[in-house]
Amino acid sequence: MINQSNSFKNVQTSSEFLKRWHPKAPDICIVLGSGLSNAIPNIAEMKNLHFSEIPGFKSANVAGHAGDLRVGEIEIQLPNGTTKKREIAFLRGRNHGYEGNNAGEVVHNVRSMISWGVKGIILTNAAGCLNTDWELGRMMIISDHINSTGMSPLNGEFGEGFGARFVDMTSCYTISWQKQFAETAHALGHKIYNGVYYGVMGSQYETPAEIRMMQMLGANSVGMSTVLEAIAARQLGAKIAGISCLTNYGAGLKHKVLDHSDVMDMGSLFSQDMANIVLKTAVALEV
């Protein structure tokens, strides 16, 4: 018998509401990180719900996170001149651990999307770059991550009812999807990197000593989201892609004071390029 934990019941409540609102869930959901909420063409005209209208969802309270769900059809042109369409769900914003949310609350929205019927999750974020040879404003495909948040959505009651307690994370990020993102970026003439994302709690930025430690551990970018959502999606068997927009260098690497407004500004500056790559890939992905 499934243990009906509070987290599980809340996800059921949210997904049942979404099934009534939009009976056939899109195959793919894209979580839009800081500064990326307005980068999707025609998103203002899409069917939408504010997080506060969805039972079980919490409002997004961080600057740069709009805090709503949008559903709409995206059409792209293929290299041969034909077009392809796909309906996609967009979570404009997310909840973070540093806001005081527990692990179940951080991953609630992603779990609800999968329970609704979504088969694949694309997690985007703004991240600090740990490689000074890399250009800011470029995208990094997440090939793996290091979870240093001190949290896991599989622990305690937060993980009960969603699947196996012990989840293999060897290939958390779907390899075929990583390849598709790289091919799309290259076809569009964009440089794109591939690397390891280091997930921290925040909300303070890292010290120079912490940045040096992350570099020694093999990380290429650092941020305050994504890792818990990826773990939860992996537990539920969804396909996963992670994409970072590299908005700033880590503390001590370029001797610049870090500020969240700068992160949002850089994310917004390159958001159209990122959206173009993400959308063209998302429409073409196999789920």
DRENMARMI-83870 format. One record per residue (C-alpha): residue number from 1; x, y, z; residue in three letters. Coordinates in steps of 0.001 Angstrom, whole numbers, plus 500000, padded with zeros to 6 digits. Example, Ala and Ser with C-alpha at 12.3 -4.5 7.8 and 13.67 -1.06 7.14 Angstrom:
REM residues 2
r k 1, x 512300, y 495500, z 507800, r ALA
r k 2, x 513670, y 498940, z 507140, r SER
***
This chain:
REM residues 287
r k 1, x 500000, y 500000, z 500000, r MET
r k 2, x 501291, y 503488, z 499159, r ILE
r k 3, x 502109, y 505567, z 502189, r ASN
r k 4, x 499952, y 508667, z 501779, r GLN
r k 5, x 502459, y 511251, z 503014, r SER
r k 6, x 501504, y 514923, z 503119, r ASN
r k 7, x 503816, y 515623, z 500179, r SER
r k 8, x 502210, y 512835, z 498153, r PHE
r k 9, x 498673, y 514006, z 498978, r LYS
r k 10, x 499537, y 517589, z 498044, r ASN
r k 11, x 500939, y 516486, z 494679, r VAL
r k 12, x 497814, y 514409, z 494020, r GLN
r k 13, x 495627, y 517430, z 494811, r THR
r k 14, x 497599, y 519640, z 492432, r SER
r k 15, x 497718, y 517133, z 489580, r SER
r k 16, x 494004, y 516312, z 489835, r GLU
r k 17, x 493227, y 520024, z 489596, r PHE
r k 18, x 495475, y 520354, z 486536, r LEU
r k 19, x 493824, y 517362, z 484857, r LYS
r k 20, x 490462, y 519109, z 485184, r ARG
r k 21, x 491904, y 522405, z 483931, r TRP
r k 22, x 493778, y 520887, z 480968, r HIS
r k 23, x 492944, y 517168, z 480589, r PRO
r k 24, x 495843, y 516194, z 478303, r LYS
r k 25, x 499161, y 517236, z 479800, r ALA
r k 26, x 501939, y 518349, z 477430, r PRO
r k 27, x 504765, y 515848, z 476987, r ASP
r k 28, x 507376, y 518363, z 478133, r ILE
r k 29, x 507574, y 520998, z 480858, r CYS
r k 30, x 510243, y 523705, z 480908, r ILE
r k 31, x 511124, y 525330, z 484240, r VAL
r k 32, x 512257, y 528891, z 483560, r LEU
r k 33, x 514925, y 530231, z 485920, r GLY
r k 34, x 515941, y 533766, z 486953, r SER
r k 35, x 515484, y 536356, z 484208, r GLY
r k 36, x 514079, y 533875, z 481693, r LEU
r k 37, x 510341, y 534136, z 482381, r SER
r k 38, x 509581, y 536536, z 479530, r ASN
r k 39, x 511842, y 535013, z 476883, r ALA
r k 40, x 509239, y 532706, z 475328, r ILE
r k 41, x 507465, y 534086, z 472229, r PRO
r k 42, x 503724, y 534757, z 472700, r ASN
r k 43, x 503818, y 533516, z 476280, r ILE
r k 44, x 501472, y 536319, z 477362, r ALA
r k 45, x 498714, y 534827, z 475167, r GLU
r k 46, x 499078, y 531267, z 476462, r MET
r k 47, x 496599, y 529514, z 478725, r LYS
r k 48, x 497739, y 530293, z 482251, r ASN
r k 49, x 497301, y 529873, z 485976, r LEU
r k 50, x 499071, y 531790, z 488712, r HIS
r k 51, x 500711, y 529472, z 491226, r PHE
r k 52, x 498322, y 530819, z 493876, r SER
r k 53, x 495388, y 529454, z 491816, r GLU
r k 54, x 496702, y 525875, z 491845, r ILE
r k 55, x 495947, y 523949, z 495050, r PRO
r k 56, x 499190, y 522871, z 496704, r GLY
r k 57, x 501414, y 525352, z 494852, r PHE
r k 58, x 503226, y 528174, z 496651, r LYS
r k 59, x 503773, y 531606, z 495156, r SER
r k 60, x 507263, y 532334, z 493822, r ALA
r k 61, x 508711, y 535215, z 495821, r ASN
r k 62, x 512144, y 535749, z 494265, r VAL
r k 63, x 512809, y 538613, z 491832, r ALA
r k 64, x 512912, y 537313, z 488267, r GLY
r k 65, x 510404, y 534508, z 488933, r HIS
r k 66, x 506927, y 535317, z 487585, r ALA
r k 67, x 505230, y 532496, z 489471, r GLY
r k 68, x 502768, y 531052, z 486993, r ASP
r k 69, x 502085, y 528064, z 484751, r LEU
r k 70, x 501663, y 528628, z 481025, r ARG
r k 71, x 500623, y 526097, z 478387, r VAL
r k 72, x 500913, y 526764, z 474698, r GLY
r k 73, x 501904, y 525435, z 471303, r GLU
r k 74, x 505417, y 526136, z 470069, r ILE
r k 75, x 506164, y 525923, z 466339, r GLU
r k 76, x 509676, y 525702, z 464912, r ILE
r k 77, x 511096, y 525537, z 461418, r GLN
r k 78, x 513252, y 522528, z 460623, r LEU
r k 79, x 516388, y 522745, z 458450, r PRO
r k 80, x 514471, y 521247, z 455502, r ASN
r k 81, x 511995, y 524139, z 455600, r GLY
r k 82, x 509087, y 522223, z 457154, r THR
r k 83, x 507586, y 523117, z 460511, r THR
r k 84, x 506984, y 521076, z 463634, r LYS
r k 85, x 504707, y 521877, z 466561, r LYS
r k 86, x 504489, y 520726, z 470161, r ARG
r k 87, x 502420, y 521842, z 473116, r GLU
r k 88, x 504686, y 522686, z 476049, r ILE
r k 89, x 504083, y 523598, z 479688, r ALA
r k 90, x 506159, y 526389, z 481221, r PHE
r k 91, x 506705, y 526877, z 484946, r LEU
r k 92, x 507740, y 530512, z 485168, r ARG
r k 93, x 509653, y 530397, z 488414, r GLY
r k 94, x 510289, y 527919, z 491190, r ARG
r k 95, x 510542, y 527628, z 494966, r ASN
r k 96, x 513957, y 527472, z 496623, r HIS
r k 97, x 515270, y 525984, z 499820, r GLY
r k 98, x 516770, y 529310, z 500878, r TYR
r k 99, x 513250, y 530784, z 501068, r GLU
r k 100, x 512544, y 528450, z 503986, r GLY
r k 101, x 510855, y 525741, z 501910, r ASN
r k 102, x 511371, y 522116, z 502828, r ASN
r k 103, x 512496, y 519553, z 500254, r ALA
r k 104, x 508921, y 518531, z 499433, r GLY
r k 105, x 507922, y 522137, z 498766, r GLU
r k 106, x 510972, y 522783, z 496574, r VAL
r k 107, x 510112, y 519904, z 494228, r VAL
r k 108, x 506320, y 520019, z 494521, r HIS
r k 109, x 505728, y 521777, z 491200, r ASN
r k 110, x 507933, y 519410, z 489197, r VAL
r k 111, x 506342, y 516363, z 490844, r ARG
r k 112, x 502895, y 517768, z 490060, r SER
r k 113, x 503824, y 518222, z 486403, r MET
r k 114, x 504892, y 514580, z 486123, r ILE
r k 115, x 501836, y 513359, z 488035, r SER
r k 116, x 499697, y 515424, z 485648, r TRP
r k 117, x 501207, y 513473, z 482746, r GLY
r k 118, x 504371, y 515322, z 481689, r VAL
r k 119, x 507043, y 512861, z 480503, r LYS
r k 120, x 510112, y 515087, z 480379, r GLY
r k 121, x 511410, y 518064, z 482378, r ILE
r k 122, x 513827, y 520738, z 481135, r ILE
r k 123, x 515335, y 522596, z 484094, r LEU
r k 124, x 516856, y 525991, z 483290, r THR
r k 125, x 518721, y 528253, z 485675, r ASN
r k 126, x 521072, y 531189, z 485991, r ALA
r k 127, x 524421, y 529996, z 487325, r ALA
r k 128, x 527842, y 531191, z 488312, r GLY
r k 129, x 530671, y 530123, z 486018, r CYS
r k 130, x 533678, y 528383, z 487596, r LEU
r k 131, x 535818, y 528330, z 484456, r ASN
r k 132, x 537412, y 531667, z 483548, r THR
r k 133, x 538129, y 530403, z 480022, r ASP
r k 134, x 534402, y 530209, z 479355, r TRP
r k 135, x 532373, y 533177, z 478058, r GLU
r k 136, x 529551, y 534613, z 480147, r LEU
r k 137, x 526128, y 534577, z 478552, r GLY
r k 138, x 526723, y 531147, z 477078, r ARG
r k 139, x 524747, y 528048, z 477968, r MET
r k 140, x 526052, y 525000, z 479777, r MET
r k 141, x 524378, y 521640, z 479326, r ILE
r k 142, x 524337, y 519937, z 482722, r ILE
r k 143, x 525907, y 516501, z 482357, r SER
r k 144, x 525941, y 515768, z 486100, r ASP
r k 145, x 525533, y 517547, z 489418, r HIS
r k 146, x 526850, y 517707, z 492959, r ILE
r k 147, x 524136, y 518197, z 495588, r ASN
r k 148, x 525553, y 520300, z 498401, r SER
r k 149, x 522238, y 521709, z 499617, r THR
r k 150, x 522014, y 519366, z 502608, r GLY
r k 151, x 518525, y 518392, z 501411, r MET
r k 152, x 516955, y 515540, z 499458, r SER
r k 153, x 513336, y 515121, z 498316, r PRO
r k 154, x 513693, y 511373, z 498913, r LEU
r k 155, x 514288, y 511711, z 502657, r ASN
r k 156, x 511615, y 511176, z 505289, r GLY
r k 157, x 508001, y 511754, z 504374, r GLU
r k 158, x 509053, y 513954, z 501452, r PHE
r k 159, x 509930, y 510831, z 499458, r GLY
r k 160, x 507123, y 508496, z 500516, r GLU
r k 161, x 504687, y 507413, z 497811, r GLY
r k 162, x 506660, y 508632, z 494798, r PHE
r k 163, x 508675, y 505510, z 494003, r GLY
r k 164, x 511866, y 503806, z 495108, r ALA
r k 165, x 513638, y 505230, z 498144, r ARG
r k 166, x 517078, y 504417, z 496730, r PHE
r k 167, x 517300, y 505919, z 493251, r VAL
r k 168, x 520200, y 505344, z 490839, r ASP
r k 169, x 521629, y 508700, z 489754, r MET
r k 170, x 524264, y 507385, z 487337, r THR
r k 171, x 522554, y 508959, z 484320, r SER
r k 172, x 520244, y 511493, z 485922, r CYS
r k 173, x 520355, y 513825, z 482923, r TYR
r k 174, x 519157, y 512039, z 479790, r THR
r k 175, x 522184, y 511534, z 477550, r ILE
r k 176, x 520259, y 511625, z 474262, r SER
r k 177, x 518716, y 514956, z 475303, r TRP
r k 178, x 522143, y 516401, z 476114, r GLN
r k 179, x 523288, y 515439, z 472623, r LYS
r k 180, x 520204, y 517037, z 471058, r GLN
r k 181, x 520787, y 520341, z 472866, r PHE
r k 182, x 524417, y 520410, z 471705, r ALA
r k 183, x 523443, y 519673, z 468099, r GLU
r k 184, x 520767, y 522390, z 468090, r THR
r k 185, x 523124, y 525014, z 469528, r ALA
r k 186, x 525847, y 524198, z 467025, r HIS
r k 187, x 523378, y 524236, z 464132, r ALA
r k 188, x 522305, y 527740, z 465189, r LEU
r k 189, x 525910, y 528888, z 465433, r GLY
r k 190, x 526024, y 529183, z 469220, r HIS
r k 191, x 528890, y 528065, z 471422, r LYS
r k 192, x 527661, y 525789, z 474205, r ILE
r k 193, x 529474, y 524100, z 477066, r TYR
r k 194, x 528926, y 520822, z 478882, r ASN
r k 195, x 529715, y 520325, z 482541, r GLY
r k 196, x 528918, y 519611, z 486179, r VAL
r k 197, x 526514, y 521831, z 488157, r TYR
r k 198, x 527196, y 522356, z 491859, r TYR
r k 199, x 523952, y 522909, z 493784, r GLY
r k 200, x 524090, y 524966, z 497006, r VAL
r k 201, x 521464, y 526151, z 499472, r MET
r k 202, x 522254, y 529897, z 499395, r GLY
r k 203, x 521040, y 532522, z 499606, r SER
r k 204, x 524479, y 534022, z 500169, r GLN
r k 205, x 526877, y 533769, z 497269, r TYR
r k 206, x 529893, y 531523, z 497713, r GLU
r k 207, x 533186, y 532649, z 499204, r THR
r k 208, x 536356, y 532521, z 497077, r PRO
r k 209, x 537517, y 529554, z 499178, r ALA
r k 210, x 534282, y 527686, z 498450, r GLU
r k 211, x 534659, y 528420, z 494740, r ILE
r k 212, x 538180, y 526965, z 494791, r ARG
r k 213, x 536831, y 523847, z 496546, r MET
r k 214, x 534126, y 523412, z 493890, r MET
r k 215, x 536716, y 523704, z 491136, r GLN
r k 216, x 538839, y 521026, z 492793, r MET
r k 217, x 535780, y 518757, z 492967, r LEU
r k 218, x 535281, y 519071, z 489219, r GLY
r k 219, x 532320, y 521471, z 489095, r ALA
r k 220, x 531912, y 523919, z 486200, r ASN
r k 221, x 528978, y 526025, z 487402, r SER
r k 222, x 527198, y 526752, z 490683, r VAL
r k 223, x 523638, y 527714, z 491568, r GLY
r k 224, x 520855, y 527560, z 494141, r MET
r k 225, x 518284, y 525398, z 492356, r SER
r k 226, x 517780, y 522443, z 489990, r THR
r k 227, x 519464, y 519557, z 491866, r VAL
r k 228, x 516478, y 518672, z 494075, r LEU
r k 229, x 514073, y 518949, z 491141, r GLU
r k 230, x 516293, y 516645, z 489094, r ALA
r k 231, x 516387, y 514056, z 491904, r ILE
r k 232, x 512595, y 514135, z 492247, r ALA
r k 233, x 512046, y 513839, z 488497, r ALA
r k 234, x 514520, y 510947, z 488349, r ARG
r k 235, x 512632, y 509121, z 491099, r GLN
r k 236, x 509425, y 509422, z 489066, r LEU
r k 237, x 511069, y 508151, z 485886, r GLY
r k 238, x 510889, y 511324, z 483800, r ALA
r k 239, x 513476, y 512289, z 481228, r LYS
r k 240, x 515549, y 515278, z 482338, r ILE
r k 241, x 517669, y 518013, z 480803, r ALA
r k 242, x 519450, y 520763, z 482730, r GLY
r k 243, x 520562, y 524025, z 481108, r ILE
r k 244, x 522478, y 526816, z 482857, r SER
r k 245, x 522877, y 530360, z 481588, r CYS
r k 246, x 526319, y 531420, z 482812, r LEU
r k 247, x 525611, y 534912, z 484178, r THR
r k 248, x 528680, y 535676, z 486317, r ASN
r k 249, x 532025, y 534281, z 487396, r TYR
r k 250, x 532310, y 532768, z 490860, r GLY
r k 251, x 533555, y 534862, z 493770, r ALA
r k 252, x 537258, y 535680, z 493572, r GLY
r k 253, x 537648, y 534674, z 489929, r LEU
r k 254, x 537215, y 538119, z 488394, r LYS
r k 255, x 537223, y 540350, z 491522, r HIS
r k 256, x 533680, y 541641, z 490966, r LYS
r k 257, x 531081, y 542076, z 493700, r VAL
r k 258, x 528155, y 539718, z 493039, r LEU
r k 259, x 524601, y 541049, z 492984, r ASP
r k 260, x 521309, y 539331, z 492101, r HIS
r k 261, x 520263, y 542231, z 489857, r SER
r k 262, x 523378, y 541665, z 487751, r ASP
r k 263, x 522475, y 537977, z 487451, r VAL
r k 264, x 518972, y 538872, z 486235, r MET
r k 265, x 520304, y 541510, z 483831, r ASP
r k 266, x 522750, y 539076, z 482266, r MET
r k 267, x 520048, y 536390, z 482074, r GLY
r k 268, x 517681, y 538812, z 480362, r SER
r k 269, x 520394, y 539989, z 477941, r LEU
r k 270, x 520966, y 536493, z 476601, r PHE
r k 271, x 517495, y 535086, z 477250, r SER
r k 272, x 516372, y 535231, z 473618, r GLN
r k 273, x 519320, y 533154, z 472430, r ASP
r k 274, x 518759, y 530679, z 475243, r MET
r k 275, x 515015, y 530485, z 474562, r ALA
r k 276, x 515649, y 529875, z 470863, r ASN
r k 277, x 517957, y 526945, z 471570, r ILE
r k 278, x 515752, y 525497, z 474312, r VAL
r k 279, x 512522, y 525745, z 472320, r LEU
r k 280, x 513922, y 524347, z 469084, r LYS
r k 281, x 515342, y 521430, z 471030, r THR
r k 282, x 512227, y 520876, z 473147, r ALA
r k 283, x 509949, y 520607, z 470115, r VAL
r k 284, x 512229, y 518015, z 468524, r ALA
r k 285, x 512989, y 515851, z 471594, r LEU
r k 286, x 511820, y 512250, z 471780, r GLU
r k 287, x 509954, y 511422, z 474984, r VAL
***
